[in-house]
Amino acid sequence: MGDINLTTIIVALGGGYITYLGTKYSNKANLEKTNTENADVLYRKYQEMVDKLERKVDKLEAEISDIKNKYEKEIAYYQKLVEELEDENEELKNENAILKGGI
């Protein structure tokens, strides 16, 4: 009778230990799989964010380029206008000097 109880206890402990080892390795594999899946999801989300930011940067660079071109054209226009007005001013000074001299 004692042998049967001892055998039953040994079998139960052995089965419990084997079950423990099996779930330990199974849980470890599941944990690694879950971590890998989570890392993949995070990577994709961050990649989407980076792509979105790159598109925004490209758009802003294009806008800056357009604004720069616009203002460069305006600067050139006003520089030409200043030169024309300086020439006109010089002509008016000469005309004024002639008119003063003739009086």
Biopython code that builds the backbone (N, CA, C, O; Angstrom):
import numpy as np
from Bio.PDB.StructureBuilder import StructureBuilder

atoms = [
    (1, "MET", "N", (0.818, -1.180, 0.000)),
    (1, "MET", "CA", (0.000, 0.000, 0.000)),
    (1, "MET", "C", (0.869, 1.253, 0.000)),
    (1, "MET", "O", (0.559, 2.224, -0.690)),
    (2, "GLY", "N", (1.948, 1.235, 0.765)),
    (2, "GLY", "CA", (2.865, 2.360, 0.816)),
    (2, "GLY", "C", (3.555, 2.575, -0.507)),
    (2, "GLY", "O", (3.826, 3.705, -0.912)),
    (3, "ASP", "N", (3.844, 1.438, -1.197)),
    (3, "ASP", "CA", (4.490, 1.559, -2.502)),
    (3, "ASP", "C", (3.568, 2.210, -3.521)),
    (3, "ASP", "O", (4.013, 2.979, -4.373)),
    (4, "ILE", "N", (2.298, 1.899, -3.429)),
    (4, "ILE", "CA", (1.329, 2.462, -4.376)),
    (4, "ILE", "C", (1.214, 3.965, -4.161)),
    (4, "ILE", "O", (1.190, 4.738, -5.120)),
    (5, "ASN", "N", (1.146, 4.373, -2.903)),
    (5, "ASN", "CA", (1.059, 5.806, -2.607)),
    (5, "ASN", "C", (2.325, 6.526, -3.055)),
    (5, "ASN", "O", (2.252, 7.620, -3.614)),
    (6, "LEU", "N", (3.474, 5.923, -2.813)),
    (6, "LEU", "CA", (4.741, 6.512, -3.217)),
    (6, "LEU", "C", (4.831, 6.589, -4.731)),
    (6, "LEU", "O", (5.277, 7.598, -5.277)),
    (7, "THR", "N", (4.413, 5.537, -5.407)),
    (7, "THR", "CA", (4.421, 5.527, -6.870)),
    (7, "THR", "C", (3.475, 6.586, -7.412)),
    (7, "THR", "O", (3.805, 7.285, -8.370)),
    (8, "THR", "N", (2.321, 6.706, -6.814)),
    (8, "THR", "CA", (1.333, 7.703, -7.246)),
    (8, "THR", "C", (1.887, 9.112, -7.065)),
    (8, "THR", "O", (1.727, 9.971, -7.931)),
    (9, "ILE", "N", (2.530, 9.332, -5.946)),
    (9, "ILE", "CA", (3.113, 10.651, -5.671)),
    (9, "ILE", "C", (4.227, 10.954, -6.666)),
    (9, "ILE", "O", (4.303, 12.064, -7.193)),
    (10, "ILE", "N", (5.090, 9.978, -6.928)),
    (10, "ILE", "CA", (6.197, 10.175, -7.877)),
    (10, "ILE", "C", (5.661, 10.445, -9.274)),
    (10, "ILE", "O", (6.152, 11.334, -9.969)),
    (11, "VAL", "N", (4.657, 9.681, -9.685)),
    (11, "VAL", "CA", (4.057, 9.877, -11.012)),
    (11, "VAL", "C", (3.420, 11.265, -11.089)),
    (11, "VAL", "O", (3.569, 11.964, -12.092)),
    (12, "ALA", "N", (2.716, 11.661, -10.039)),
    (12, "ALA", "CA", (2.057, 12.972, -10.028)),
    (12, "ALA", "C", (3.089, 14.093, -10.076)),
    (12, "ALA", "O", (2.930, 15.057, -10.824)),
    (13, "LEU", "N", (4.146, 13.965, -9.279)),
    (13, "LEU", "CA", (5.200, 14.982, -9.283)),
    (13, "LEU", "C", (5.921, 15.026, -10.632)),
    (13, "LEU", "O", (6.220, 16.099, -11.156)),
    (14, "GLY", "N", (6.194, 13.844, -11.180)),
    (14, "GLY", "CA", (6.855, 13.782, -12.491)),
    (14, "GLY", "C", (5.989, 14.422, -13.568)),
    (14, "GLY", "O", (6.483, 15.185, -14.398)),
    (15, "GLY", "N", (4.710, 14.114, -13.554)),
    (15, "GLY", "CA", (3.784, 14.700, -14.533)),
    (15, "GLY", "C", (3.666, 16.204, -14.364)),
    (15, "GLY", "O", (3.625, 16.954, -15.338)),
    (16, "GLY", "N", (3.613, 16.630, -13.108)),
    (16, "GLY", "CA", (3.545, 18.073, -12.830)),
    (16, "GLY", "C", (4.795, 18.792, -13.307)),
    (16, "GLY", "O", (4.712, 19.878, -13.882)),
    (17, "TYR", "N", (5.967, 18.182, -13.064)),
    (17, "TYR", "CA", (7.233, 18.786, -13.481)),
    (17, "TYR", "C", (7.322, 18.871, -15.002)),
    (17, "TYR", "O", (7.744, 19.887, -15.555)),
    (18, "ILE", "N", (6.922, 17.801, -15.666)),
    (18, "ILE", "CA", (6.937, 17.787, -17.139)),
    (18, "ILE", "C", (5.983, 18.851, -17.681)),
    (18, "ILE", "O", (6.307, 19.550, -18.642)),
    (19, "THR", "N", (4.808, 18.972, -17.064)),
    (19, "THR", "CA", (3.850, 20.002, -17.481)),
    (19, "THR", "C", (4.437, 21.396, -17.271)),
    (19, "THR", "O", (4.293, 22.273, -18.123)),
    (20, "TYR", "N", (5.102, 21.594, -16.130)),
    (20, "TYR", "CA", (5.746, 22.874, -15.834)),
    (20, "TYR", "C", (6.789, 23.219, -16.896)),
    (20, "TYR", "O", (6.816, 24.338, -17.409)),
    (21, "LEU", "N", (7.644, 22.250, -17.220)),
    (21, "LEU", "CA", (8.678, 22.494, -18.232)),
    (21, "LEU", "C", (8.061, 22.802, -19.593)),
    (21, "LEU", "O", (8.520, 23.692, -20.309)),
    (22, "GLY", "N", (7.013, 22.052, -19.938)),
    (22, "GLY", "CA", (6.360, 22.271, -21.230)),
    (22, "GLY", "C", (5.749, 23.654, -21.333)),
    (22, "GLY", "O", (5.902, 24.328, -22.352)),
    (23, "THR", "N", (5.060, 24.084, -20.290)),
    (23, "THR", "CA", (4.451, 25.421, -20.331)),
    (23, "THR", "C", (5.503, 26.514, -20.236)),
    (23, "THR", "O", (5.328, 27.594, -20.801)),
    (24, "LYS", "N", (6.600, 26.243, -19.525)),
    (24, "LYS", "CA", (7.669, 27.237, -19.418)),
    (24, "LYS", "C", (8.239, 27.541, -20.802)),
    (24, "LYS", "O", (8.380, 28.705, -21.177)),
    (25, "TYR", "N", (8.563, 26.505, -21.550)),
    (25, "TYR", "CA", (9.119, 26.712, -22.892)),
    (25, "TYR", "C", (8.066, 27.242, -23.856)),
    (25, "TYR", "O", (8.370, 28.048, -24.735)),
    (26, "SER", "N", (6.828, 26.786, -23.687)),
    (26, "SER", "CA", (5.736, 27.259, -24.533)),
    (26, "SER", "C", (5.475, 28.742, -24.272)),
    (26, "SER", "O", (5.299, 29.520, -25.209)),
    (27, "ASN", "N", (5.451, 29.127, -22.997)),
    (27, "ASN", "CA", (5.234, 30.533, -22.652)),
    (27, "ASN", "C", (6.373, 31.404, -23.158)),
    (27, "ASN", "O", (6.155, 32.526, -23.616)),
    (28, "LYS", "N", (7.587, 30.879, -23.072)),
    (28, "LYS", "CA", (8.744, 31.636, -23.548)),
    (28, "LYS", "C", (8.641, 31.851, -25.054)),
    (28, "LYS", "O", (8.917, 32.944, -25.548)),
    (29, "ALA", "N", (8.248, 30.824, -25.773)),
    (29, "ALA", "CA", (8.092, 30.942, -27.225)),
    (29, "ALA", "C", (6.963, 31.907, -27.562)),
    (29, "ALA", "O", (7.098, 32.729, -28.469)),
    (30, "ASN", "N", (5.848, 31.811, -26.837)),
    (30, "ASN", "CA", (4.732, 32.731, -27.073)),
    (30, "ASN", "C", (5.129, 34.170, -26.762)),
    (30, "ASN", "O", (4.748, 35.092, -27.483)),
    (31, "LEU", "N", (5.890, 34.361, -25.693)),
    (31, "LEU", "CA", (6.349, 35.688, -25.319)),
    (31, "LEU", "C", (7.263, 36.265, -26.392)),
    (31, "LEU", "O", (7.134, 37.435, -26.754)),
    (32, "GLU", "N", (8.178, 35.462, -26.898)),
    (32, "GLU", "CA", (9.072, 35.924, -27.959)),
    (32, "GLU", "C", (8.287, 36.274, -29.216)),
    (32, "GLU", "O", (8.569, 37.272, -29.880)),
    (33, "LYS", "N", (7.301, 35.445, -29.535)),
    (33, "LYS", "CA", (6.468, 35.704, -30.709)),
    (33, "LYS", "C", (5.692, 37.007, -30.530)),
    (33, "LYS", "O", (5.623, 37.826, -31.448)),
    (34, "THR", "N", (5.115, 37.194, -29.357)),
    (34, "THR", "CA", (4.362, 38.419, -29.073)),
    (34, "THR", "C", (5.271, 39.639, -29.122)),
    (34, "THR", "O", (4.897, 40.671, -29.680)),
    (35, "ASN", "N", (6.465, 39.526, -28.542)),
    (35, "ASN", "CA", (7.418, 40.638, -28.581)),
    (35, "ASN", "C", (7.809, 40.974, -30.013)),
    (35, "ASN", "O", (7.914, 42.146, -30.374)),
    (36, "THR", "N", (8.023, 39.956, -30.819)),
    (36, "THR", "CA", (8.371, 40.176, -32.225)),
    (36, "THR", "C", (7.229, 40.860, -32.962)),
    (36, "THR", "O", (7.456, 41.786, -33.740)),
    (37, "GLU", "N", (6.005, 40.407, -32.722)),
    (37, "GLU", "CA", (4.846, 41.029, -33.375)),
    (37, "GLU", "C", (4.683, 42.480, -32.934)),
    (37, "GLU", "O", (4.409, 43.355, -33.755)),
    (38, "ASN", "N", (4.853, 42.734, -31.635)),
    (38, "ASN", "CA", (4.746, 44.104, -31.127)),
    (38, "ASN", "C", (5.830, 44.999, -31.712)),
    (38, "ASN", "O", (5.566, 46.143, -32.081)),
    (39, "ALA", "N", (7.041, 44.478, -31.794)),
    (39, "ALA", "CA", (8.134, 45.255, -32.382)),
    (39, "ALA", "C", (7.840, 45.568, -33.842)),
    (39, "ALA", "O", (8.122, 46.670, -34.312)),
    (40, "ASP", "N", (7.275, 44.606, -34.559)),
    (40, "ASP", "CA", (6.930, 44.818, -35.964)),
    (40, "ASP", "C", (5.851, 45.889, -36.102)),
    (40, "ASP", "O", (5.932, 46.749, -36.979)),
    (41, "VAL", "N", (4.850, 45.837, -35.241)),
    (41, "VAL", "CA", (3.772, 46.841, -35.269)),
    (41, "VAL", "C", (4.340, 48.225, -34.969)),
    (41, "VAL", "O", (4.014, 49.196, -35.652)),
    (42, "LEU", "N", (5.186, 48.312, -33.949)),
    (42, "LEU", "CA", (5.802, 49.598, -33.613)),
    (42, "LEU", "C", (6.658, 50.119, -34.756)),
    (42, "LEU", "O", (6.619, 51.306, -35.077)),
    (43, "TYR", "N", (7.428, 49.234, -35.369)),
    (43, "TYR", "CA", (8.272, 49.640, -36.491)),
    (43, "TYR", "C", (7.423, 50.206, -37.618)),
    (43, "TYR", "O", (7.759, 51.242, -38.191)),
    (44, "ARG", "N", (6.313, 49.524, -37.944)),
    (44, "ARG", "CA", (5.445, 50.003, -39.025)),
    (44, "ARG", "C", (4.830, 51.358, -38.678)),
    (44, "ARG", "O", (4.732, 52.236, -39.535)),
    (45, "LYS", "N", (4.416, 51.526, -37.421)),
    (45, "LYS", "CA", (3.830, 52.809, -37.015)),
    (45, "LYS", "C", (4.862, 53.926, -37.112)),
    (45, "LYS", "O", (4.571, 55.001, -37.637)),
    (46, "TYR", "N", (6.059, 53.674, -36.608)),
    (46, "TYR", "CA", (7.103, 54.689, -36.685)),
    (46, "TYR", "C", (7.494, 54.967, -38.134)),
    (46, "TYR", "O", (7.783, 56.112, -38.483)),
    (47, "GLN", "N", (7.506, 53.954, -38.968)),
    (47, "GLN", "CA", (7.825, 54.147, -40.381)),
    (47, "GLN", "C", (6.756, 55.007, -41.046)),
    (47, "GLN", "O", (7.074, 55.870, -41.865)),
    (48, "GLU", "N", (5.484, 54.776, -40.698)),
    (48, "GLU", "CA", (4.407, 55.609, -41.235)),
    (48, "GLU", "C", (4.578, 57.059, -40.792)),
    (48, "GLU", "O", (4.382, 57.987, -41.577)),
    (49, "MET", "N", (4.948, 57.244, -39.513)),
    (49, "MET", "CA", (5.161, 58.599, -39.010)),
    (49, "MET", "C", (6.322, 59.269, -39.736)),
    (49, "MET", "O", (6.230, 60.439, -40.107)),
    (50, "VAL", "N", (7.397, 58.544, -39.938)),
    (50, "VAL", "CA", (8.562, 59.090, -40.642)),
    (50, "VAL", "C", (8.189, 59.444, -42.078)),
    (50, "VAL", "O", (8.562, 60.508, -42.573)),
    (51, "ASP", "N", (7.456, 58.560, -42.748)),
    (51, "ASP", "CA", (7.036, 58.832, -44.125)),
    (51, "ASP", "C", (6.157, 60.075, -44.187)),
    (51, "ASP", "O", (6.307, 60.906, -45.082)),
    (52, "LYS", "N", (5.240, 60.197, -43.230)),
    (52, "LYS", "CA", (4.346, 61.358, -43.189)),
    (52, "LYS", "C", (5.157, 62.635, -42.975)),
    (52, "LYS", "O", (4.918, 63.644, -43.639)),
    (53, "LEU", "N", (6.109, 62.591, -42.055)),
    (53, "LEU", "CA", (6.952, 63.760, -41.802)),
    (53, "LEU", "C", (7.812, 64.100, -43.015)),
    (53, "LEU", "O", (8.023, 65.275, -43.314)),
    (54, "GLU", "N", (8.306, 63.088, -43.711)),
    (54, "GLU", "CA", (9.097, 63.340, -44.919)),
    (54, "GLU", "C", (8.254, 64.034, -45.979)),
    (54, "GLU", "O", (8.731, 64.942, -46.659)),
    (55, "ARG", "N", (6.994, 63.607, -46.122)),
    (55, "ARG", "CA", (6.105, 64.261, -47.087)),
    (55, "ARG", "C", (5.857, 65.716, -46.690)),
    (55, "ARG", "O", (5.831, 66.602, -47.545)),
    (56, "LYS", "N", (5.674, 65.959, -45.389)),
    (56, "LYS", "CA", (5.468, 67.330, -44.923)),
    (56, "LYS", "C", (6.703, 68.183, -45.185)),
    (56, "LYS", "O", (6.595, 69.325, -45.634)),
    (57, "VAL", "N", (7.869, 67.628, -44.906)),
    (57, "VAL", "CA", (9.118, 68.363, -45.138)),
    (57, "VAL", "C", (9.271, 68.680, -46.621)),
    (57, "VAL", "O", (9.639, 69.798, -46.982)),
    (58, "ASP", "N", (8.992, 67.707, -47.480)),
    (58, "ASP", "CA", (9.081, 67.942, -48.923)),
    (58, "ASP", "C", (8.121, 69.043, -49.352)),
    (58, "ASP", "O", (8.474, 69.902, -50.160)),
    (59, "LYS", "N", (6.908, 69.016, -48.810)),
    (59, "LYS", "CA", (5.911, 70.037, -49.144)),
    (59, "LYS", "C", (6.384, 71.414, -48.682)),
    (59, "LYS", "O", (6.282, 72.392, -49.422)),
    (60, "LEU", "N", (6.903, 71.483, -47.452)),
    (60, "LEU", "CA", (7.388, 72.761, -46.932)),
    (60, "LEU", "C", (8.591, 73.268, -47.719)),
    (60, "LEU", "O", (8.712, 74.469, -47.959)),
    (61, "GLU", "N", (9.479, 72.366, -48.120)),
    (61, "GLU", "CA", (10.624, 72.777, -48.933)),
    (61, "GLU", "C", (10.160, 73.348, -50.265)),
    (61, "GLU", "O", (10.720, 74.333, -50.747)),
    (62, "ALA", "N", (9.143, 72.738, -50.861)),
    (62, "ALA", "CA", (8.608, 73.237, -52.127)),
    (62, "ALA", "C", (7.981, 74.613, -51.926)),
    (62, "ALA", "O", (8.161, 75.506, -52.754)),
    (63, "GLU", "N", (7.244, 74.787, -50.827)),
    (63, "GLU", "CA", (6.638, 76.088, -50.542)),
    (63, "GLU", "C", (7.709, 77.150, -50.331)),
    (63, "GLU", "O", (7.590, 78.267, -50.835)),
    (64, "ILE", "N", (8.745, 76.805, -49.592)),
    (64, "ILE", "CA", (9.837, 77.752, -49.353)),
    (64, "ILE", "C", (10.504, 78.125, -50.665)),
    (64, "ILE", "O", (10.821, 79.292, -50.894)),
    (65, "SER", "N", (10.718, 77.152, -51.519)),
    (65, "SER", "CA", (11.332, 77.414, -52.821)),
    (65, "SER", "C", (10.460, 78.353, -53.647)),
    (65, "SER", "O", (10.969, 79.280, -54.277)),
    (66, "ASP", "N", (9.145, 78.118, -53.646)),
    (66, "ASP", "CA", (8.228, 78.989, -54.382)),
    (66, "ASP", "C", (8.262, 80.413, -53.833)),
    (66, "ASP", "O", (8.307, 81.380, -54.593)),
    (67, "ILE", "N", (8.239, 80.530, -52.511)),
    (67, "ILE", "CA", (8.281, 81.857, -51.883)),
    (67, "ILE", "C", (9.600, 82.548, -52.200)),
    (67, "ILE", "O", (9.625, 83.743, -52.494)),
    (68, "LYS", "N", (10.688, 81.801, -52.140)),
    (68, "LYS", "CA", (12.008, 82.368, -52.443)),
    (68, "LYS", "C", (12.040, 82.895, -53.874)),
    (68, "LYS", "O", (12.505, 84.008, -54.117)),
    (69, "ASN", "N", (11.546, 82.098, -54.821)),
    (69, "ASN", "CA", (11.521, 82.536, -56.221)),
    (69, "ASN", "C", (10.669, 83.781, -56.389)),
    (69, "ASN", "O", (11.046, 84.705, -57.110)),
    (70, "LYS", "N", (9.516, 83.807, -55.722)),
    (70, "LYS", "CA", (8.615, 84.964, -55.813)),
    (70, "LYS", "C", (9.322, 86.224, -55.331)),
    (70, "LYS", "O", (9.294, 87.253, -56.007)),
    (71, "TYR", "N", (9.956, 86.145, -54.164)),
    (71, "TYR", "CA", (10.591, 87.330, -53.608)),
    (71, "TYR", "C", (11.864, 87.713, -54.358)),
    (71, "TYR", "O", (12.211, 88.893, -54.408)),
    (72, "GLU", "N", (12.556, 86.757, -54.932)),
    (72, "GLU", "CA", (13.713, 87.096, -55.764)),
    (72, "GLU", "C", (13.262, 87.886, -56.988)),
    (72, "GLU", "O", (13.931, 88.836, -57.394)),
    (73, "LYS", "N", (12.130, 87.497, -57.579)),
    (73, "LYS", "CA", (11.590, 88.238, -58.720)),
    (73, "LYS", "C", (11.161, 89.639, -58.296)),
    (73, "LYS", "O", (11.398, 90.609, -59.016)),
    (74, "GLU", "N", (10.529, 89.744, -57.125)),
    (74, "GLU", "CA", (10.117, 91.061, -56.637)),
    (74, "GLU", "C", (11.331, 91.942, -56.368)),
    (74, "GLU", "O", (11.325, 93.128, -56.698)),
    (75, "ILE", "N", (12.363, 91.372, -55.777)),
    (75, "ILE", "CA", (13.584, 92.136, -55.501)),
    (75, "ILE", "C", (14.189, 92.635, -56.805)),
    (75, "ILE", "O", (14.584, 93.796, -56.904)),
    (76, "ALA", "N", (14.264, 91.766, -57.800)),
    (76, "ALA", "CA", (14.814, 92.171, -59.101)),
    (76, "ALA", "C", (13.970, 93.289, -59.706)),
    (76, "ALA", "O", (14.512, 94.244, -60.264)),
    (77, "TYR", "N", (12.635, 93.177, -59.598)),
    (77, "TYR", "CA", (11.742, 94.212, -60.138)),
    (77, "TYR", "C", (12.001, 95.550, -59.445)),
    (77, "TYR", "O", (12.127, 96.580, -60.108)),
    (78, "TYR", "N", (12.078, 95.536, -58.118)),
    (78, "TYR", "CA", (12.280, 96.778, -57.382)),
    (78, "TYR", "C", (13.679, 97.348, -57.591)),
    (78, "TYR", "O", (13.846, 98.567, -57.591)),
    (79, "GLN", "N", (14.678, 96.504, -57.769)),
    (79, "GLN", "CA", (16.020, 97.008, -58.070)),
    (79, "GLN", "C", (16.024, 97.726, -59.414)),
    (79, "GLN", "O", (16.628, 98.789, -59.560)),
    (80, "LYS", "N", (15.347, 97.137, -60.392)),
    (80, "LYS", "CA", (15.249, 97.773, -61.709)),
    (80, "LYS", "C", (14.484, 99.084, -61.596)),
    (80, "LYS", "O", (14.868, 100.077, -62.213)),
    (81, "LEU", "N", (13.411, 99.099, -60.818)),
    (81, "LEU", "CA", (12.617, 100.307, -60.628)),
    (81, "LEU", "C", (13.447, 101.396, -59.955)),
    (81, "LEU", "O", (13.365, 102.562, -60.342)),
    (82, "VAL", "N", (14.243, 101.031, -58.952)),
    (82, "VAL", "CA", (15.114, 101.993, -58.275)),
    (82, "VAL", "C", (16.119, 102.578, -59.268)),
    (82, "VAL", "O", (16.351, 103.787, -59.272)),
    (83, "GLU", "N", (16.713, 101.737, -60.101)),
    (83, "GLU", "CA", (17.664, 102.228, -61.106)),
    (83, "GLU", "C", (16.988, 103.201, -62.067)),
    (83, "GLU", "O", (17.556, 104.243, -62.397)),
    (84, "GLU", "N", (15.780, 102.870, -62.517)),
    (84, "GLU", "CA", (15.050, 103.754, -63.427)),
    (84, "GLU", "C", (14.736, 105.084, -62.749)),
    (84, "GLU", "O", (14.874, 106.143, -63.361)),
    (85, "LEU", "N", (14.316, 105.031, -61.488)),
    (85, "LEU", "CA", (14.003, 106.261, -60.761)),
    (85, "LEU", "C", (15.254, 107.091, -60.500)),
    (85, "LEU", "O", (15.201, 108.320, -60.540)),
    (86, "GLU", "N", (16.380, 106.428, -60.232)),
    (86, "GLU", "CA", (17.635, 107.164, -60.061)),
    (86, "GLU", "C", (18.029, 107.861, -61.361)),
    (86, "GLU", "O", (18.470, 109.010, -61.346)),
    (87, "ASP", "N", (17.868, 107.156, -62.493)),
    (87, "ASP", "CA", (18.159, 107.776, -63.792)),
    (87, "ASP", "C", (17.234, 108.961, -64.043)),
    (87, "ASP", "O", (17.678, 110.018, -64.492)),
    (88, "GLU", "N", (15.944, 108.782, -63.752)),
    (88, "GLU", "CA", (14.976, 109.865, -63.946)),
    (88, "GLU", "C", (15.311, 111.040, -63.037)),
    (88, "GLU", "O", (15.215, 112.197, -63.446)),
    (89, "ASN", "N", (15.702, 110.740, -61.801)),
    (89, "ASN", "CA", (16.077, 111.785, -60.854)),
    (89, "ASN", "C", (17.277, 112.571, -61.374)),
    (89, "ASN", "O", (17.315, 113.798, -61.277)),
    (90, "GLU", "N", (18.250, 111.860, -61.923)),
    (90, "GLU", "CA", (19.442, 112.516, -62.485)),
    (90, "GLU", "C", (19.055, 113.422, -63.655)),
    (90, "GLU", "O", (19.551, 114.543, -63.772)),
    (91, "GLU", "N", (18.165, 112.928, -64.521)),
    (91, "GLU", "CA", (17.699, 113.730, -65.655)),
    (91, "GLU", "C", (16.969, 114.980, -65.171)),
    (91, "GLU", "O", (17.152, 116.065, -65.724)),
    (92, "LEU", "N", (16.142, 114.825, -64.137)),
    (92, "LEU", "CA", (15.402, 115.970, -63.602)),
    (92, "LEU", "C", (16.339, 116.981, -62.943)),
    (92, "LEU", "O", (16.102, 118.187, -63.022)),
    (93, "LYS", "N", (17.403, 116.497, -62.292)),
    (93, "LYS", "CA", (18.390, 117.407, -61.706)),
    (93, "LYS", "C", (19.068, 118.225, -62.803)),
    (93, "LYS", "O", (19.253, 119.435, -62.676)),
    (94, "ASN", "N", (19.434, 117.526, -63.891)),
    (94, "ASN", "CA", (20.080, 118.228, -65.009)),
    (94, "ASN", "C", (19.127, 119.243, -65.631)),
    (94, "ASN", "O", (19.521, 120.370, -65.930)),
    (95, "GLU", "N", (17.876, 118.839, -65.824)),
    (95, "GLU", "CA", (16.882, 119.738, -66.406)),
    (95, "GLU", "C", (16.648, 120.932, -65.487)),
    (95, "GLU", "O", (16.508, 122.064, -65.950)),
    (96, "ASN", "N", (16.607, 120.672, -64.183)),
    (96, "ASN", "CA", (16.417, 121.732, -63.205)),
    (96, "ASN", "C", (17.590, 122.707, -63.233)),
    (96, "ASN", "O", (17.403, 123.921, -63.153)),
    (97, "ALA", "N", (18.805, 122.161, -63.348)),
    (97, "ALA", "CA", (19.994, 123.020, -63.396)),
    (97, "ALA", "C", (19.972, 123.886, -64.649)),
    (97, "ALA", "O", (20.347, 125.057, -64.599)),
    (98, "ILE", "N", (19.536, 123.321, -65.768)),
    (98, "ILE", "CA", (19.461, 124.078, -67.024)),
    (98, "ILE", "C", (18.431, 125.197, -66.886)),
    (98, "ILE", "O", (18.674, 126.332, -67.295)),
    (99, "LEU", "N", (17.275, 124.863, -66.302)),
    (99, "LEU", "CA", (16.216, 125.858, -66.153)),
    (99, "LEU", "C", (16.624, 126.963, -65.189)),
    (99, "LEU", "O", (16.284, 128.125, -65.412)),
    (100, "LYS", "N", (17.337, 126.631, -64.137)),
    (100, "LYS", "CA", (17.802, 127.652, -63.196)),
    (100, "LYS", "C", (18.853, 128.545, -63.844)),
    (100, "LYS", "O", (18.910, 129.749, -63.591)),
    (101, "GLY", "N", (19.659, 127.951, -64.659)),
    (101, "GLY", "CA", (20.715, 128.715, -65.318)),
    (101, "GLY", "C", (20.162, 129.645, -66.383)),
    (101, "GLY", "O", (20.767, 130.673, -66.687)),
    (102, "GLY", "N", (19.030, 129.297, -66.945)),
    (102, "GLY", "CA", (18.458, 130.099, -68.012)),
    (102, "GLY", "C", (17.647, 131.270, -67.504)),
    (102, "GLY", "O", (17.315, 132.155, -68.293)),
    (103, "ILE", "N", (17.320, 131.317, -66.260)),
    (103, "ILE", "CA", (16.471, 132.400, -65.749)),
    (103, "ILE", "C", (17.236, 133.630, -65.490)),
    (103, "ILE", "O", (16.667, 134.632, -65.057)),
]
sb = StructureBuilder()
sb.init_structure("model")
sb.init_model(0)
sb.init_chain("A")
sb.init_seg("    ")
for serial, (resi, resn, name, xyz) in enumerate(atoms, 1):
    if name == "N":
        sb.init_residue(resn, " ", resi, " ")
    sb.init_atom(name, np.array(xyz, "f"), 0.0, 1.0, " ", f" {name:<3s}", serial, name[0])
structure = sb.get_structure()
